[in-house]
Amino acid sequence: MNKIDVQQQIINKYKFLKKSPKVLWIFSILWLILISWIAFLWNLGAIGLVDKTEPMFVEASRQMYLTGDWITPYWNGETRFDKPPLSYWLISLSFKLFGVNEWAARFPSALFAIALVVLSFYTLLSFGSLNLNSPKSSTGEKTQSNPDKLWFSASLGAAIVALNPFWVAWGRTGVSDMFLSSNIGLALLSFFIGYAQPKNDSNKPLGLSVKNWWYVGYWVFMALGVLAKGPVAIVLPGITVIAFLLFVGRFVEVVKETPWLLGIGSFIAIAVPWFILVTLEHGQEYINTFFGLHNVQRFTSVVSRHPGAWYYYFPVVLVGLIPWSIFLPLAIARLRFWKRKLWVSSPRSNHLGLFALVWFVVIFVFFSSSVTKLAGYVLPLMPAAAIMVALFWSEQMAKKEENLSGIWIILFWLSSLANIGILGGLAIASFISPKLIGYDPMMPQFTELLEESGLPIRSGIIWSFSTLGVLTLLFWKHHRRWIWAANLLGFMAFLSWIVLPIAPIVDSQRQLPLRQLSTLVKQEQKPGEKLVFIGFMRPTVVYYAQQTVDSITETDIYSGRAIEYFKEQANSPKSLSTILIMAKPKYFEKLALKPSDYQVIGEGVAYQLIRIQTQNIVEKEPLIKSSH
């Protein structure tokens, strides 16, 4: 079969698909279900809650579910004003529907992650064309997008949004990060869809044009984002939209067409009532904790020992979007953002790539400017990066390679070689990973279990085939545009056959022993007997022991505050003479305790659960002081 016959077969298939749009829709729906299942739903509750943040959110949600207090979040017997209530509300509702378990705790995060994937698909299907690089559109004339190109952009873009390490990780975790990030993404995509809708659309569901409904959606999702994590959910989308509109010269135009009253009214109705109610109930305590510590101070000073240099997020984005991040610089360059006149004169429907770039840059610069830095802070920019990469590969699939200029071919080759280097490095690291992993007292058998599982070999094979695939396609003329397929298949295989199976192994070593001790507390604890955790507090204990846990740090032992605590317990007529302590054995030594001084109730890999007469610890005070 010659080349002409092959090309004709491909053309015939495209003609069939154009005549059968139902086939495309069925395929797309199945594709969205597949990638969402792999990324977020498969084995969602297979492992326990992961210290330290997830158990805090889930336990606060469990308390809300048990008490029915939907205004004030509580954790470990104290108010928890770190974050607004959306996370607690959604997880509590999930508990009501599915029972109190890990799957139910994570399902709302997975649902919001999937929602962003679906809306990204719809946006790319509607406007996923980068026509600015076409000579026909250089004058600003509106060009018709190839329907096949749009379907490809949408399918690949949805896959990149779903199947990147960051979106998968936070989409499977019961914390507020995914609620914030997905709502920021949903708000910005809603704005863009409204922005790109034709002005003369006569369709007016419920008396409001489709364009204006999408604009209202922008405000609704920002409101939900504010309820998820605070003012940052309106600051980031607001800066993004303003910067974008000023760049394309349509600020006044969009201001005039926006339904401000309905949009702002929707925002106020959704976001404001809870803040009023919680402030009325807790006053200055809430204002100082939430607005002062967890918003202003996080941006202006280092909070919770999380500093970072100005370049902190460059490697974070590289790893968080791997393997697609390799082509991100080239995808950004292909937008030719420096040609402002071209963007200003082009139709709105062609602006998705530029909008994604502004979205990406605003969030990257904003959090790089913050003094407190955490990897999860840049999670909201991942969909923007995915959209730009999808547009780039869509353009490559639609163009003939010989039409590319020299500089772009060089940059493409450099990016592809870097892609090969990264994938090859992952393959080598996978094969030798048991030797690279150092001894961890929290997971003493992990290396042995990892080798027995065969996962390092399997992972090495997957990345080796991906490397070989990219290498073959790069040197196979007229097929370089298919390099994306080797990356996509490689990461899907890695996630399905390596990441998901390895998670229970890590969990069995690091988290399971502590969960078992915490569950044992409920069985062995006497009525009224206190549970004390010594060392770095593990919120897992609070959730699985299902009770308030008193915490004593190593500093408390040195400063004498620990002895004062035990004296109070010994002298309190309401306290039992015994107390349960969970800690690493080294802390018993720091309290000058001998094995004969206490009863061991249970032992984990790193922790012990003991029962001791409180007076026995108080009597050790002279020994504790002399040892320190």
JOHUGI-V481922 format. One record per helix or strand of 3 or more residues. SS is the DSSP state (2 for helix, 1 for strand). FROM is the first residue (numbers start at 1). TO is the last residue. If there is no record, write none. Layout:
ss = [SS	SS]
from = [FROM	FROM]
to = [TO	TO]
//
This chain:
ss = [2	2	2	2	2	2	2	2	2	2	2	2	2	2	2	2	2	2	2	2	2	2	2	2	2	2	2	2	2	2	1	2	1	2	2	1	2	2	1	1	2	2]
from = [3	21	53	86	102	131	135	147	165	177	205	210	232	251	260	284	312	324	340	348	352	375	401	406	433	441	446	455	480	512	531	539	550	554	561	578	585	595	599	608	614	621]
to = [19	41	67	98	127	133	137	162	171	196	207	229	248	257	282	300	320	334	345	350	369	398	403	431	436	443	453	474	510	524	534	545	552	559	571	583	590	597	603	613	618	627]
//
